[in-house]
């Protein structure tokens, strides 16, 4: 009976978090507008979603991969939605059955059904993050699940038709398996996950060094073993080999392996951006607002939401700063390495393309909440309540705006 009670205490809060996460995502899936430049009830359309949806629509109707002919720099790109076709195909292929089912149920519902599948991927990511935190900071995993369940930006971006939600799920799973591998676990799952990452987004490349690091002390719990490093190299190498034909196709069609300049236009000078103080301020502001409230970018310029977002950021970051000595534990180093690798790739990208959208780092949120859980363990309630409060206030504001619409 004691074991049953312990199991229920551990799983019921998780089930509640997943239920709330699913409810919020269902609400957004149905209510976020899809029409060009439309706002309704405090929720705004998202400018990239049409392009991602057109990718899925093309696969569902034509059964072939679309070819990029325009970039986002071409006038009318957002209205047409034709600038994401260079992206790796896995997420879009996974959304095709949902799209076709929606169109079969009722013409025009493919978009909604694809959103619902993305919402399911978001809930699954929270579960994987819960497993990760349970390995690293047992006792704080439920709080970590609640933080991800209520995070407004993670929730909003996680229901839109795009390649992000499935990529985030694969990224969380890859980190979890890498942590297990560092502790002596098997490497076989790393190969399909590595292939999945690279066939979902090219930024998956930033996570691939994790199993290699996991083979070396102090990341590795069982010391350095050449066989362990060989298994990591083989797993990552097989994943890259599986994904290689897509990038070869990119090079053949666009003259570029990752084809970022095809979608975004020609990159600028990172040093040139650093010299423009006004542009740097814009990048920082856009990152913070898209992190916490991308639902309506007009509202976030007011002082109240800015204050709310500052409090939210502080409640997530301050525990890490106050208890930084806890990160001497090697069990925290792989999540930390994942964050450092992702940020190191994000900074030059942001400076060259003047793009600092926070969702580009959302695949690192499971790693971040794992470190947060280590910082607040073994008494996470105080910091957990502080971290959840700004999220709850944001959702309260969303609810007020939505009810006013009616």
Buried (B, 14 or more C-beta within 10 A) or exposed (E): EEEEEEEEEBEEBBEBBBEBBBEBBBBBBEBBBBEEEEBBBBBBBBBBBBBBBBBBBBBBEEEEBBEBEBBBEEEEBBEBBBBBBBBBBBBBBBBBEBBBBBBEEEEEBBBBBBBBBBBBBBBBBBBBBBBBBBBBBEBBBBBBBBBBBBBBBBBBBBBBBBBBBBBBBBBBBBBBBBBBBBBEBEBEBBBBBBBBBBBBBBBBBBBBBBBBBBBBEEBBBEEEEEEBBEBBBBBBEBBBEBBEEBBEBBEEBBEEEBBBBBBBBEBEEBEEBEEEEEBBEEBEBBBBBBBBBBBBBEBBEEEEBBEBBEBBBBBBBBBBEEBEEBBEEEBBBBBBBBBBBBEEBBEEBBBBBBBBBBBBBBBBBBBBBBBBBBBBBEEBEEBBEBBBBBBEBBBEBBEEBBEEEE
